[in-house]
Amino acid sequence: MSLPRIDIDLRKIAHNVKQLKRLYRTKGIYVTGVTKVIGGNPIIAAVLVKNGIEILADSRLENIIKMRRKGISAQYLLLRTPSLSLAEKVVNHTDISLNTELTVLKELSKYALRNHIVHKIILMVELGDLREGIMPLEMDNIVKEVLELKGLLLIGIGTNLTCFGGIKPDTDKMNELSLITIHLEKKFNIILTIISGGNSANFFWFKTSKNLGRVNNLRIGESIFLGTESLCRSAILGLFGDAFTLVAEVIESKIKPSQPYGVVYQNVNGKIPKFKDDGLMRRAILAIGQQDVAVAGITPRQNVFVLGASSDHIVIDNTKSNLRVGDIVEFDLNYNALLGALNSSYITKNIINFNERESVL
Ligand SMILES: *Cc1c(COP(=O)(O)O)cnc(C)c1O
């Protein structure tokens, strides 16, 4: 298996999905599986579906089209609110989309009608994080118009927090979403079936709340794949945090000074670097760099320390491990690093614990 590579443990992912699904169901929450971090990888997506996830959500149409073509049978939800220019593709390739703009909704309606499709709509409400969302005071007007658009079916409302502004999905925010739901249902005499309260950052709210109000859906990516919630990035008890392992190879191992010598100018990152002089040290170079992975987001599992990186190299302090040329170093990845690594053509994706009998492919 060529290096660098990322080992993807399907058994661990399956376990995480099952556990999360079971946990969230105890208080009436359905989990929508978010596949953007895995770039819509059909083999991994199949594990989600096999373990009871009914809606797969992705921010990229390309990923959704890929999973569909591979025959992964689920409802597909587009997470990033659709571009006006992509309206026809959105209607043709997805079942549900999150929306905030009337202009876009009208365009979706136009193509849904033209192509004899009913496209489902979840309207996103702004609750303070300041990424996508309709201001609560605008909701009535937009809902009124959406209900008149043919080819569209308004199935719910949702909100997204902890993304741009880092705003916590607490009881106040979730209650507000429930109140808006009740208000809209009454005012327009409709039933909203999906009330989507957020993402992996809603974990503590879920754990500490007795009554979740009308919220009955969460869109979960990070917790499934990394076993963490995303408010404080703490591990969720009972989940695997090591379903993904980045593996890189040592290409140089030498004893060298700990401080660069000569006249110091900018380095490859445009910075004037500072290093402490600790005398001679055992150093090693790995055949992986910024071009392959967001180096700031990876943590070695062995007793080595990342000193720095350029586009194709990572330099490590090898004092404690004494790795030789040809040895490997294993890393954990955070969300950002995983996103980049899984979408990098330079990194081999190595599926492990693949069970043919359990596959839906
Ligand atoms: C990415 C994304 C999610 C999933 O977030 P996780 O933290 O990975 O659970 C949910 N909703 C929206 C709108 C997203 O863009």
The ligand as an ORCA input file, in Angstrom:
! r2SCAN-3c Opt
* xyz 0 1
  C     -21.096     20.552      7.936
  C     -22.453     20.820      8.356
  C     -23.050     20.034      9.349
  C     -22.322     18.907     10.062
  O     -21.486     19.403     11.056
  P     -20.661     18.426     12.018
  O     -20.044     19.348     13.004
  O     -19.693     17.698     11.181
  O     -21.632     17.514     12.671
  C     -24.366     20.301      9.666
  N     -25.050     21.295      9.067
  C     -24.512     22.075      8.122
  C     -25.350     23.139      7.486
  C     -23.199     21.867      7.728
  O     -22.666     22.633      6.777
*
